[in-house]
Amino acid sequence: MEHAVKIPPIERKWLRCPYCGAKTILYDNTAQCSGVFVKCTRGCKREFEVKIIEGNQVQ
C-alpha cells in the first residue's frame, strides 16, 4: 500500500490536579480541550479547568 495513511502513535497520559497533584483523568497525545471543569476526587476536592493543548496539559 503506497498511499496508506500514517497514524501517529498514541500515548496515554494522566491529567493531574494543579493543586494537589492527584491523577484525575486519562487523555492521549492527540487531545485538545478547554472550558471543561472537573472536581478533584482525591486529596483537595477542588474544582479546576481542564486545559489540554497539542496533547499536553497546560496550567
C-alpha distance matrix in Angstrom:
0.0 3.7 5.7 5.8 9.5 11.4 14.1 17.3 19.1 22.0 25.4 28.3 31.7 35.2 37.1 40.6 43.9 45.3 48.8 48.7 45.2 44.4 40.8 40.5 37.0 33.4 30.8 27.4 26.4 24.9 28.3 30.6 34.1 37.7 40.7 40.3 43.4 43.5 46.6 46.5 47.0 48.4 51.0 52.0 51.1 50.6 48.4 45.8 43.1 39.4 37.8 34.2 32.7 29.1 29.1 32.5 35.9 38.4 42.1
3.7 0.0 3.8 5.8 9.2 11.0 14.3 17.2 19.4 22.5 25.9 29.0 32.1 35.7 37.4 40.8 44.1 45.1 48.8 48.9 45.4 44.9 41.4 41.2 37.7 34.2 31.3 27.7 26.3 24.7 28.2 30.2 33.8 37.3 40.4 40.4 43.5 43.9 47.1 47.0 47.8 49.2 51.7 52.4 51.7 50.9 48.6 45.8 42.9 39.3 37.4 33.8 31.8 28.3 28.7 32.0 35.5 37.7 41.5
5.7 3.8 0.0 3.8 6.4 9.0 12.3 15.4 18.1 20.8 24.4 27.3 30.4 33.9 35.2 38.8 41.9 42.9 46.5 46.9 43.5 43.0 39.6 39.0 35.4 32.1 29.0 25.6 24.2 22.2 25.5 27.2 30.8 34.2 37.3 37.3 40.6 41.2 44.5 44.7 45.6 47.1 49.6 50.2 49.3 48.4 45.9 43.1 40.1 36.6 34.7 31.1 29.1 25.7 26.3 29.8 33.2 35.3 39.1
5.8 5.8 3.8 0.0 3.8 6.3 9.1 12.5 14.9 17.5 21.1 24.0 27.1 30.6 32.2 35.7 38.9 40.1 43.7 43.9 40.5 39.8 36.3 35.8 32.2 28.8 25.9 22.4 21.3 19.5 22.8 24.9 28.5 32.0 35.1 34.8 38.0 38.3 41.5 41.6 42.3 43.8 46.4 47.1 46.2 45.5 43.1 40.4 37.6 34.0 32.3 28.7 27.1 23.6 23.8 27.3 30.6 33.0 36.7
9.5 9.2 6.4 3.8 0.0 3.8 6.3 9.6 12.5 14.8 18.4 21.2 24.2 27.6 28.9 32.5 35.6 36.7 40.3 40.6 37.3 36.8 33.3 32.6 29.0 25.8 22.7 19.3 18.0 15.9 19.2 21.2 24.8 28.3 31.3 31.2 34.4 34.8 38.1 38.3 39.2 40.7 43.3 43.8 42.9 42.0 39.6 36.9 33.9 30.3 28.6 25.1 23.4 20.0 20.3 23.9 27.2 29.4 33.2
11.4 11.0 9.0 6.3 3.8 0.0 3.8 6.4 9.3 12.0 15.4 18.5 21.4 25.0 26.5 29.9 33.2 34.2 37.8 38.0 34.6 34.2 30.7 30.5 27.0 23.6 20.6 16.9 15.3 13.9 17.4 19.7 23.4 27.0 30.2 30.0 33.0 33.3 36.4 36.3 37.2 38.5 40.9 41.5 40.9 40.0 37.8 35.0 32.2 28.6 26.7 23.0 21.4 17.8 17.8 21.2 24.6 27.0 30.7
14.1 14.3 12.3 9.1 6.3 3.8 0.0 3.8 6.4 8.5 12.2 15.0 18.0 21.5 23.1 26.6 29.9 31.1 34.7 34.8 31.3 30.7 27.2 26.9 23.4 20.0 17.0 13.4 12.3 10.9 14.4 17.1 20.6 24.3 27.5 27.0 29.8 29.9 32.9 32.7 33.6 34.9 37.4 38.1 37.4 36.7 34.5 31.8 29.2 25.5 24.0 20.3 19.1 15.7 15.1 18.6 21.8 24.5 28.2
17.3 17.2 15.4 12.5 9.6 6.4 3.8 0.0 3.8 6.2 9.3 12.5 15.2 18.8 20.3 23.7 27.0 28.1 31.6 31.7 28.2 27.9 24.6 24.5 21.2 17.9 14.8 11.0 9.2 8.6 12.4 15.2 18.7 22.3 25.7 25.2 27.9 27.9 30.8 30.4 31.4 32.5 34.7 35.4 35.0 34.2 32.2 29.4 26.8 23.1 21.4 17.6 16.4 12.8 12.1 15.3 18.7 21.4 25.0
19.1 19.4 18.1 14.9 12.5 9.3 6.4 3.8 0.0 3.8 6.5 10.0 12.9 16.6 18.8 22.0 25.5 26.8 30.2 29.9 26.3 25.7 22.3 22.7 19.6 16.0 13.5 9.8 8.6 9.4 12.8 16.1 19.4 23.0 26.3 25.3 27.6 27.1 29.7 28.9 29.6 30.4 32.6 33.7 33.4 33.0 31.3 28.7 26.6 22.8 21.5 17.8 17.1 13.9 12.1 14.9 18.1 21.2 24.6
22.0 22.5 20.8 17.5 14.8 12.0 8.5 6.2 3.8 0.0 3.8 6.5 9.8 13.3 15.5 18.8 22.3 23.9 27.2 26.8 23.3 22.5 19.0 19.1 15.9 12.3 9.8 6.3 6.1 7.4 10.2 13.8 16.6 20.3 23.4 22.1 24.2 23.5 26.1 25.3 25.9 26.9 29.3 30.3 29.9 29.5 27.9 25.4 23.4 19.7 18.7 15.2 15.3 12.5 10.0 12.8 15.6 19.0 22.2
25.4 25.9 24.4 21.1 18.4 15.4 12.2 9.3 6.5 3.8 0.0 3.8 6.5 10.3 12.8 15.8 19.4 21.0 24.2 23.6 20.0 19.3 15.9 16.5 13.8 10.2 8.4 5.4 5.5 8.5 10.4 14.0 16.3 19.7 22.8 21.3 22.9 21.9 24.1 22.9 23.5 24.1 26.2 27.4 27.3 27.1 25.8 23.4 21.8 18.1 17.4 14.1 14.6 12.4 9.2 11.0 13.4 17.0 19.9
28.3 29.0 27.3 24.0 21.2 18.5 15.0 12.5 10.0 6.5 3.8 0.0 3.8 7.0 9.8 12.9 16.5 18.5 21.5 20.7 17.3 16.1 12.5 12.9 10.2 6.5 5.6 4.2 6.5 9.3 9.8 13.3 14.9 18.0 20.8 18.8 20.1 18.6 20.6 19.4 19.8 20.5 22.9 24.1 23.9 23.9 22.7 20.6 19.3 15.7 15.7 12.8 14.4 13.1 9.4 10.7 12.1 15.9 18.4
31.7 32.1 30.4 27.1 24.2 21.4 18.0 15.2 12.9 9.8 6.5 3.8 0.0 3.8 6.6 9.3 13.0 14.9 17.9 17.2 13.6 12.9 9.5 10.4 8.4 5.7 5.4 5.8 7.3 10.6 10.2 13.0 13.9 16.5 19.1 17.2 18.0 16.5 18.2 16.6 17.5 17.8 19.8 20.9 21.0 20.8 19.9 17.7 16.8 13.4 13.4 11.1 13.1 12.5 8.8 8.7 9.3 13.1 15.1
35.2 35.7 33.9 30.6 27.6 25.0 21.5 18.8 16.6 13.3 10.3 7.0 3.8 0.0 3.8 6.1 9.6 12.1 14.7 13.7 10.4 9.2 5.8 6.8 5.7 4.6 6.3 8.5 10.5 13.3 11.9 14.1 13.9 15.8 17.9 15.6 15.7 13.6 14.9 13.0 13.8 14.0 16.0 17.2 17.3 17.3 16.7 14.8 14.6 11.6 12.6 11.2 14.1 14.5 10.9 10.0 9.1 12.6 13.8
37.1 37.4 35.2 32.2 28.9 26.5 23.1 20.3 18.8 15.5 12.8 9.8 6.6 3.8 0.0 3.8 6.9 9.1 12.0 11.9 9.0 8.4 5.9 5.7 5.0 6.1 7.0 9.8 11.3 13.5 11.3 12.5 11.5 12.8 14.6 12.5 12.3 10.6 12.2 10.7 12.4 13.0 14.8 15.1 15.0 14.4 13.4 11.2 10.9 8.1 9.3 8.8 12.1 13.6 10.5 8.9 6.7 9.8 10.6
40.6 40.8 38.8 35.7 32.5 29.9 26.6 23.7 22.0 18.8 15.8 12.9 9.3 6.1 3.8 0.0 3.8 6.1 8.7 8.2 5.3 5.4 4.5 5.7 7.4 9.2 10.7 13.5 14.7 17.1 14.9 15.6 14.3 14.7 16.1 14.0 12.9 10.9 11.3 9.0 11.0 10.8 11.8 12.1 12.7 12.2 12.1 10.2 11.0 9.4 10.9 11.3 14.5 16.3 13.5 11.2 8.3 10.4 9.8
43.9 44.1 41.9 38.9 35.6 33.2 29.9 27.0 25.5 22.3 19.4 16.5 13.0 9.6 6.9 3.8 0.0 3.8 5.5 5.7 4.7 5.3 6.5 6.6 9.2 12.0 13.6 16.6 17.9 19.9 17.2 17.3 15.2 14.7 15.3 13.3 11.3 9.2 8.9 6.5 9.4 9.1 9.5 8.8 9.6 8.6 8.9 7.5 9.4 9.1 11.2 12.9 16.2 18.6 16.3 13.7 10.3 11.2 9.5
45.3 45.1 42.9 40.1 36.7 34.2 31.1 28.1 26.8 23.9 21.0 18.5 14.9 12.1 9.1 6.1 3.8 0.0 3.8 6.1 5.7 8.2 9.8 10.3 12.5 14.9 15.8 18.4 18.9 20.9 18.3 17.8 15.8 14.7 15.4 14.3 12.5 11.4 11.3 9.5 12.7 12.2 11.5 10.1 11.5 9.6 9.9 7.7 9.4 9.8 10.9 12.9 15.7 18.4 16.7 13.6 10.0 9.7 7.0
48.8 48.8 46.5 43.7 40.3 37.8 34.7 31.6 30.2 27.2 24.2 21.5 17.9 14.7 12.0 8.7 5.5 3.8 0.0 3.8 6.0 8.3 11.1 11.7 14.6 17.5 18.9 21.7 22.5 24.5 21.9 21.4 19.1 17.7 17.8 16.5 13.9 12.5 11.2 9.0 12.0 10.9 9.2 7.2 9.5 7.8 9.5 8.7 11.5 12.7 14.3 16.6 19.5 22.2 20.4 17.4 13.8 13.4 10.3
48.7 48.9 46.9 43.9 40.6 38.0 34.8 31.7 29.9 26.8 23.6 20.7 17.2 13.7 11.9 8.2 5.7 6.1 3.8 0.0 3.8 5.7 9.2 10.7 14.1 16.7 18.8 21.6 22.7 25.2 22.7 22.9 20.9 20.1 20.3 18.5 15.9 13.6 11.9 8.7 10.7 8.5 6.5 6.2 9.2 9.1 11.4 11.2 14.1 14.6 16.5 18.2 21.2 23.6 21.3 18.4 15.1 15.5 13.0
45.2 45.4 43.5 40.5 37.3 34.6 31.3 28.2 26.3 23.3 20.0 17.3 13.6 10.4 9.0 5.3 4.7 5.7 6.0 3.8 0.0 3.8 6.5 8.9 11.8 13.9 15.8 18.4 19.4 22.1 20.0 20.6 19.1 18.9 19.8 18.0 16.0 13.7 12.8 9.6 11.3 9.5 8.8 9.4 11.6 11.5 12.9 11.9 13.9 13.5 15.0 16.0 18.9 20.8 18.2 15.4 12.4 13.5 11.8
44.4 44.9 43.0 39.8 36.8 34.2 30.7 27.9 25.7 22.5 19.3 16.1 12.9 9.2 8.4 5.4 5.3 8.2 8.3 5.7 3.8 0.0 3.8 6.2 9.6 11.9 14.6 17.5 19.3 21.8 19.7 20.6 19.0 19.2 19.9 17.4 15.4 12.4 11.2 7.6 8.3 6.5 7.2 8.8 10.2 11.2 12.6 12.2 14.3 13.6 15.8 16.6 19.9 21.6 18.7 16.4 13.7 15.4 14.2
40.8 41.4 39.6 36.3 33.3 30.7 27.2 24.6 22.3 19.0 15.9 12.5 9.5 5.8 5.9 4.5 6.5 9.8 11.1 9.2 6.5 3.8 0.0 3.8 6.4 8.2 11.1 14.1 16.2 18.7 16.7 18.2 17.0 17.8 18.9 16.2 14.9 11.9 11.6 8.7 9.0 8.4 10.3 11.9 12.4 13.2 13.7 12.9 14.1 12.4 14.5 14.7 18.0 19.3 16.0 14.4 12.1 14.7 14.4
40.5 41.2 39.0 35.8 32.6 30.5 26.9 24.5 22.7 19.1 16.5 12.9 10.4 6.8 5.7 5.7 6.6 10.3 11.7 10.7 8.9 6.2 3.8 0.0 3.8 7.1 10.0 13.5 16.0 17.9 15.3 16.5 14.8 15.6 16.2 13.1 11.8 8.6 8.7 6.6 7.1 8.2 10.9 11.8 11.0 11.7 11.4 10.9 11.9 10.2 13.0 13.5 17.2 18.8 15.7 14.6 12.1 14.5 14.3
37.0 37.7 35.4 32.2 29.0 27.0 23.4 21.2 19.6 15.9 13.8 10.2 8.4 5.7 5.0 7.4 9.2 12.5 14.6 14.1 11.8 9.6 6.4 3.8 0.0 3.8 6.5 10.2 13.1 14.6 12.0 13.6 12.3 13.9 15.0 11.9 11.6 9.1 10.6 9.7 10.2 11.9 14.7 15.4 14.3 14.5 13.3 12.2 12.0 9.4 11.8 11.5 15.1 16.3 13.1 12.8 11.0 14.0 14.7
33.4 34.2 32.1 28.8 25.8 23.6 20.0 17.9 16.0 12.3 10.2 6.5 5.7 4.6 6.1 9.2 12.0 14.9 17.5 16.7 13.9 11.9 8.2 7.1 3.8 0.0 3.8 7.0 10.3 12.1 10.3 12.8 12.6 15.0 16.8 14.1 14.7 12.6 14.4 13.4 13.7 15.0 17.8 18.8 18.0 18.2 16.9 15.4 14.7 11.5 13.0 11.5 14.5 14.8 11.3 11.7 11.1 14.7 16.2
30.8 31.3 29.0 25.9 22.7 20.6 17.0 14.8 13.5 9.8 8.4 5.6 5.4 6.3 7.0 10.7 13.6 15.8 18.9 18.8 15.8 14.6 11.1 10.0 6.5 3.8 0.0 3.8 6.9 8.3 6.6 9.4 10.0 13.0 15.5 13.3 14.8 13.7 16.3 15.8 16.7 18.2 20.7 21.3 20.4 20.0 18.2 16.1 14.5 10.8 11.3 9.0 11.4 11.4 7.9 9.2 9.5 13.1 15.4
27.4 27.7 25.6 22.4 19.3 16.9 13.4 11.0 9.8 6.3 5.4 4.2 5.8 8.5 9.8 13.5 16.6 18.4 21.7 21.6 18.4 17.5 14.1 13.5 10.2 7.0 3.8 0.0 3.8 5.5 5.7 9.4 11.3 14.7 17.7 16.1 18.0 17.3 20.0 19.4 20.4 21.6 24.0 24.7 24.0 23.5 21.7 19.3 17.3 13.5 13.1 9.9 11.2 9.8 6.4 8.8 10.6 14.1 17.0
26.4 26.3 24.2 21.3 18.0 15.3 12.3 9.2 8.6 6.1 5.5 6.5 7.3 10.5 11.3 14.7 17.9 18.9 22.5 22.7 19.4 19.3 16.2 16.0 13.1 10.3 6.9 3.8 0.0 3.8 5.6 8.8 11.5 14.9 18.3 17.5 19.6 19.4 22.1 21.6 23.0 24.0 26.0 26.4 26.1 25.1 23.3 20.4 18.2 14.4 13.0 9.3 9.3 7.0 3.9 6.9 9.8 12.9 16.3
24.9 24.7 22.2 19.5 15.9 13.9 10.9 8.6 9.4 7.4 8.5 9.3 10.6 13.3 13.5 17.1 19.9 20.9 24.5 25.2 22.1 21.8 18.7 17.9 14.6 12.1 8.3 5.5 3.8 0.0 3.8 6.8 10.2 13.8 17.2 16.7 19.5 19.8 23.0 23.0 24.6 26.1 28.2 28.3 27.6 26.4 24.0 21.1 18.4 14.7 13.0 9.4 8.8 6.3 5.0 8.8 11.5 14.1 17.6
28.3 28.2 25.5 22.8 19.2 17.4 14.4 12.4 12.8 10.2 10.4 9.8 10.2 11.9 11.3 14.9 17.2 18.3 21.9 22.7 20.0 19.7 16.7 15.3 12.0 10.3 6.6 5.7 5.6 3.8 0.0 3.8 6.6 10.3 13.5 12.9 15.7 16.2 19.5 19.9 21.6 23.4 25.6 25.4 24.4 23.0 20.5 17.7 14.8 11.2 9.9 6.6 7.2 6.5 4.9 8.0 9.6 12.0 15.3
30.6 30.2 27.2 24.9 21.2 19.7 17.1 15.2 16.1 13.8 14.0 13.3 13.0 14.1 12.5 15.6 17.3 17.8 21.4 22.9 20.6 20.6 18.2 16.5 13.6 12.8 9.4 9.4 8.8 6.8 3.8 0.0 3.8 7.2 10.7 11.0 14.1 15.5 19.1 20.0 22.2 24.2 26.1 25.3 24.1 22.3 19.4 16.3 13.0 9.8 7.8 5.2 5.2 6.1 6.4 8.5 9.4 10.7 13.9
34.1 33.8 30.8 28.5 24.8 23.4 20.6 18.7 19.4 16.6 16.3 14.9 13.9 13.9 11.5 14.3 15.2 15.8 19.1 20.9 19.1 19.0 17.0 14.8 12.3 12.6 10.0 11.3 11.5 10.2 6.6 3.8 0.0 3.8 7.0 7.2 10.5 12.2 15.9 17.2 19.7 21.9 23.7 22.6 21.2 19.1 16.0 13.0 9.6 6.7 5.4 4.8 6.6 9.1 9.0 9.8 9.2 9.9 12.3
37.7 37.3 34.2 32.0 28.3 27.0 24.3 22.3 23.0 20.3 19.7 18.0 16.5 15.8 12.8 14.7 14.7 14.7 17.7 20.1 18.9 19.2 17.8 15.6 13.9 15.0 13.0 14.7 14.9 13.8 10.3 7.2 3.8 0.0 3.8 5.6 8.5 11.2 14.7 16.5 19.4 21.7 23.1 21.4 19.9 17.3 14.0 10.9 7.2 5.7 4.5 6.5 8.2 11.5 11.9 11.7 10.1 9.6 11.0
40.7 40.4 37.3 35.1 31.3 30.2 27.5 25.7 26.3 23.4 22.8 20.8 19.1 17.9 14.6 16.1 15.3 15.4 17.8 20.3 19.8 19.9 18.9 16.2 15.0 16.8 15.5 17.7 18.3 17.2 13.5 10.7 7.0 3.8 0.0 3.8 6.4 9.9 13.3 15.8 18.7 21.3 22.6 20.5 18.6 15.9 12.3 9.8 6.3 6.7 7.2 9.9 12.0 15.3 15.5 15.2 13.1 12.3 12.7
40.3 40.4 37.3 34.8 31.2 30.0 27.0 25.2 25.3 22.1 21.3 18.8 17.2 15.6 12.5 14.0 13.3 14.3 16.5 18.5 18.0 17.4 16.2 13.1 11.9 14.1 13.3 16.1 17.5 16.7 12.9 11.0 7.2 5.6 3.8 0.0 3.8 6.7 10.3 12.9 15.4 18.3 20.0 18.3 16.1 13.9 10.3 8.4 5.6 5.4 7.7 10.1 13.0 16.0 15.2 15.1 12.7 12.9 13.2
43.4 43.5 40.6 38.0 34.4 33.0 29.8 27.9 27.6 24.2 22.9 20.1 18.0 15.7 12.3 12.9 11.3 12.5 13.9 15.9 16.0 15.4 14.9 11.8 11.6 14.7 14.8 18.0 19.6 19.5 15.7 14.1 10.5 8.5 6.4 3.8 0.0 3.8 6.9 9.8 12.6 15.4 16.9 14.9 12.5 10.3 6.6 5.5 4.3 5.9 9.2 12.1 15.4 18.6 17.5 16.6 13.7 13.7 13.0
43.5 43.9 41.2 38.3 34.8 33.3 29.9 27.9 27.1 23.5 21.9 18.6 16.5 13.6 10.6 10.9 9.2 11.4 12.5 13.6 13.7 12.4 11.9 8.6 9.1 12.6 13.7 17.3 19.4 19.8 16.2 15.5 12.2 11.2 9.9 6.7 3.8 0.0 3.8 6.4 8.9 11.8 13.8 12.3 9.7 8.4 5.5 5.6 6.3 6.9 10.7 13.1 16.8 19.6 17.8 16.8 13.8 14.5 13.7
46.6 47.1 44.5 41.5 38.1 36.4 32.9 30.8 29.7 26.1 24.1 20.6 18.2 14.9 12.2 11.3 8.9 11.3 11.2 11.9 12.8 11.2 11.6 8.7 10.6 14.4 16.3 20.0 22.1 23.0 19.5 19.1 15.9 14.7 13.3 10.3 6.9 3.8 0.0 3.8 6.2 9.1 10.7 9.1 6.1 5.6 4.1 6.4 8.8 10.1 13.8 16.2 19.9 22.7 20.7 19.4 16.1 16.8 15.3
46.5 47.0 44.7 41.6 38.3 36.3 32.7 30.4 28.9 25.3 22.9 19.4 16.6 13.0 10.7 9.0 6.5 9.5 9.0 8.7 9.6 7.6 8.7 6.6 9.7 13.4 15.8 19.4 21.6 23.0 19.9 20.0 17.2 16.5 15.8 12.9 9.8 6.4 3.8 0.0 3.8 5.6 7.3 6.5 4.6 5.5 6.2 7.7 10.5 11.1 14.5 16.6 20.3 22.8 20.4 18.7 15.4 16.4 14.8
47.0 47.8 45.6 42.3 39.2 37.2 33.6 31.4 29.6 25.9 23.5 19.8 17.5 13.8 12.4 11.0 9.4 12.7 12.0 10.7 11.3 8.3 9.0 7.1 10.2 13.7 16.7 20.4 23.0 24.6 21.6 22.2 19.7 19.4 18.7 15.4 12.6 8.9 6.2 3.8 0.0 3.8 7.0 7.7 5.7 8.3 9.4 11.3 13.9 14.1 17.6 19.2 23.0 25.2 22.4 21.1 18.1 19.6 18.3
48.4 49.2 47.1 43.8 40.7 38.5 34.9 32.5 30.4 26.9 24.1 20.5 17.8 14.0 13.0 10.8 9.1 12.2 10.9 8.5 9.5 6.5 8.4 8.2 11.9 15.0 18.2 21.6 24.0 26.1 23.4 24.2 21.9 21.7 21.3 18.3 15.4 11.8 9.1 5.6 3.8 0.0 3.8 6.2 6.2 9.2 11.4 13.0 15.9 16.0 19.2 20.7 24.3 26.4 23.5 21.7 18.7 20.2 18.6
51.0 51.7 49.6 46.4 43.3 40.9 37.4 34.7 32.6 29.3 26.2 22.9 19.8 16.0 14.8 11.8 9.5 11.5 9.2 6.5 8.8 7.2 10.3 10.9 14.7 17.8 20.7 24.0 26.0 28.2 25.6 26.1 23.7 23.1 22.6 20.0 16.9 13.8 10.7 7.3 7.0 3.8 0.0 3.8 6.1 8.7 11.8 13.4 16.7 17.4 20.3 22.1 25.5 27.8 25.1 22.9 19.6 20.6 18.4
52.0 52.4 50.2 47.1 43.8 41.5 38.1 35.4 33.7 30.3 27.4 24.1 20.9 17.2 15.1 12.1 8.8 10.1 7.2 6.2 9.4 8.8 11.9 11.8 15.4 18.8 21.3 24.7 26.4 28.3 25.4 25.3 22.6 21.4 20.5 18.3 14.9 12.3 9.1 6.5 7.7 6.2 3.8 0.0 3.9 5.4 9.0 10.9 14.5 16.0 18.8 21.2 24.6 27.3 25.0 22.6 19.1 19.4 16.7
51.1 51.7 49.3 46.2 42.9 40.9 37.4 35.0 33.4 29.9 27.3 23.9 21.0 17.3 15.0 12.7 9.6 11.5 9.5 9.2 11.6 10.2 12.4 11.0 14.3 18.0 20.4 24.0 26.1 27.6 24.4 24.1 21.2 19.9 18.6 16.1 12.5 9.7 6.1 4.6 5.7 6.2 6.1 3.9 0.0 3.8 6.8 9.6 13.2 14.8 18.1 20.6 24.2 27.0 24.7 22.8 19.3 19.7 17.4
50.6 50.9 48.4 45.5 42.0 40.0 36.7 34.2 33.0 29.5 27.1 23.9 20.8 17.3 14.4 12.2 8.6 9.6 7.8 9.1 11.5 11.2 13.2 11.7 14.5 18.2 20.0 23.5 25.1 26.4 23.0 22.3 19.1 17.3 15.9 13.9 10.3 8.4 5.6 5.5 8.3 9.2 8.7 5.4 3.8 0.0 3.8 6.5 10.3 12.6 15.6 18.5 22.0 25.0 23.3 21.1 17.4 17.3 14.7
48.4 48.6 45.9 43.1 39.6 37.8 34.5 32.2 31.3 27.9 25.8 22.7 19.9 16.7 13.4 12.1 8.9 9.9 9.5 11.4 12.9 12.6 13.7 11.4 13.3 16.9 18.2 21.7 23.3 24.0 20.5 19.4 16.0 14.0 12.3 10.3 6.6 5.5 4.1 6.2 9.4 11.4 11.8 9.0 6.8 3.8 0.0 3.8 7.1 9.7 12.9 16.1 19.5 22.7 21.2 19.4 15.8 15.5 13.4
45.8 45.8 43.1 40.4 36.9 35.0 31.8 29.4 28.7 25.4 23.4 20.6 17.7 14.8 11.2 10.2 7.5 7.7 8.7 11.2 11.9 12.2 12.9 10.9 12.2 15.4 16.1 19.3 20.4 21.1 17.7 16.3 13.0 10.9 9.8 8.4 5.5 5.6 6.4 7.7 11.3 13.0 13.4 10.9 9.6 6.5 3.8 0.0 3.8 6.6 9.4 12.7 15.9 19.2 18.0 16.0 12.4 11.8 9.8
43.1 42.9 40.1 37.6 33.9 32.2 29.2 26.8 26.6 23.4 21.8 19.3 16.8 14.6 10.9 11.0 9.4 9.4 11.5 14.1 13.9 14.3 14.1 11.9 12.0 14.7 14.5 17.3 18.2 18.4 14.8 13.0 9.6 7.2 6.3 5.6 4.3 6.3 8.8 10.5 13.9 15.9 16.7 14.5 13.2 10.3 7.1 3.8 0.0 3.8 6.2 9.7 12.8 16.3 15.4 13.9 10.6 9.8 8.8
39.4 39.3 36.6 34.0 30.3 28.6 25.5 23.1 22.8 19.7 18.1 15.7 13.4 11.6 8.1 9.4 9.1 9.8 12.7 14.6 13.5 13.6 12.4 10.2 9.4 11.5 10.8 13.5 14.4 14.7 11.2 9.8 6.7 5.7 6.7 5.4 5.9 6.9 10.1 11.1 14.1 16.0 17.4 16.0 14.8 12.6 9.7 6.6 3.8 0.0 3.8 6.5 10.0 13.1 11.9 10.7 7.8 8.1 8.5
37.8 37.4 34.7 32.3 28.6 26.7 24.0 21.4 21.5 18.7 17.4 15.7 13.4 12.6 9.3 10.9 11.2 10.9 14.3 16.5 15.0 15.8 14.5 13.0 11.8 13.0 11.3 13.1 13.0 13.0 9.9 7.8 5.4 4.5 7.2 7.7 9.2 10.7 13.8 14.5 17.6 19.2 20.3 18.8 18.1 15.6 12.9 9.4 6.2 3.8 0.0 3.8 6.6 10.1 9.7 8.4 5.9 5.4 7.0
34.2 33.8 31.1 28.7 25.1 23.0 20.3 17.6 17.8 15.2 14.1 12.8 11.1 11.2 8.8 11.3 12.9 12.9 16.6 18.2 16.0 16.6 14.7 13.5 11.5 11.5 9.0 9.9 9.3 9.4 6.6 5.2 4.8 6.5 9.9 10.1 12.1 13.1 16.2 16.6 19.2 20.7 22.1 21.2 20.6 18.5 16.1 12.7 9.7 6.5 3.8 0.0 3.8 6.6 5.9 5.3 4.5 5.8 8.9
32.7 31.8 29.1 27.1 23.4 21.4 19.1 16.4 17.1 15.3 14.6 14.4 13.1 14.1 12.1 14.5 16.2 15.7 19.5 21.2 18.9 19.9 18.0 17.2 15.1 14.5 11.4 11.2 9.3 8.8 7.2 5.2 6.6 8.2 12.0 13.0 15.4 16.8 19.9 20.3 23.0 24.3 25.5 24.6 24.2 22.0 19.5 15.9 12.8 10.0 6.6 3.8 0.0 3.8 5.4 5.4 6.5 6.8 10.4
29.1 28.3 25.7 23.6 20.0 17.8 15.7 12.8 13.9 12.5 12.4 13.1 12.5 14.5 13.6 16.3 18.6 18.4 22.2 23.6 20.8 21.6 19.3 18.8 16.3 14.8 11.4 9.8 7.0 6.3 6.5 6.1 9.1 11.5 15.3 16.0 18.6 19.6 22.7 22.8 25.2 26.4 27.8 27.3 27.0 25.0 22.7 19.2 16.3 13.1 10.1 6.6 3.8 0.0 3.8 5.7 8.5 9.7 13.5
29.1 28.7 26.3 23.8 20.3 17.8 15.1 12.1 12.1 10.0 9.2 9.4 8.8 10.9 10.5 13.5 16.3 16.7 20.4 21.3 18.2 18.7 16.0 15.7 13.1 11.3 7.9 6.4 3.9 5.0 4.9 6.4 9.0 11.9 15.5 15.2 17.5 17.8 20.7 20.4 22.4 23.5 25.1 25.0 24.7 23.3 21.2 18.0 15.4 11.9 9.7 5.9 5.4 3.8 0.0 3.8 6.9 9.4 13.0
32.5 32.0 29.8 27.3 23.9 21.2 18.6 15.3 14.9 12.8 11.0 10.7 8.7 10.0 8.9 11.2 13.7 13.6 17.4 18.4 15.4 16.4 14.4 14.6 12.8 11.7 9.2 8.8 6.9 8.8 8.0 8.5 9.8 11.7 15.2 15.1 16.6 16.8 19.4 18.7 21.1 21.7 22.9 22.6 22.8 21.1 19.4 16.0 13.9 10.7 8.4 5.3 5.4 5.7 3.8 0.0 3.8 6.3 9.8
35.9 35.5 33.2 30.6 27.2 24.6 21.8 18.7 18.1 15.6 13.4 12.1 9.3 9.1 6.7 8.3 10.3 10.0 13.8 15.1 12.4 13.7 12.1 12.1 11.0 11.1 9.5 10.6 9.8 11.5 9.6 9.4 9.2 10.1 13.1 12.7 13.7 13.8 16.1 15.4 18.1 18.7 19.6 19.1 19.3 17.4 15.8 12.4 10.6 7.8 5.9 4.5 6.5 8.5 6.9 3.8 0.0 3.8 6.6
38.4 37.7 35.3 33.0 29.4 27.0 24.5 21.4 21.2 19.0 17.0 15.9 13.1 12.6 9.8 10.4 11.2 9.7 13.4 15.5 13.5 15.4 14.7 14.5 14.0 14.7 13.1 14.1 12.9 14.1 12.0 10.7 9.9 9.6 12.3 12.9 13.7 14.5 16.8 16.4 19.6 20.2 20.6 19.4 19.7 17.3 15.5 11.8 9.8 8.1 5.4 5.8 6.8 9.7 9.4 6.3 3.8 0.0 3.8
42.1 41.5 39.1 36.7 33.2 30.7 28.2 25.0 24.6 22.2 19.9 18.4 15.1 13.8 10.6 9.8 9.5 7.0 10.3 13.0 11.8 14.2 14.4 14.3 14.7 16.2 15.4 17.0 16.3 17.6 15.3 13.9 12.3 11.0 12.7 13.2 13.0 13.7 15.3 14.8 18.3 18.6 18.4 16.7 17.4 14.7 13.4 9.8 8.8 8.5 7.0 8.9 10.4 13.5 13.0 9.8 6.6 3.8 0.0
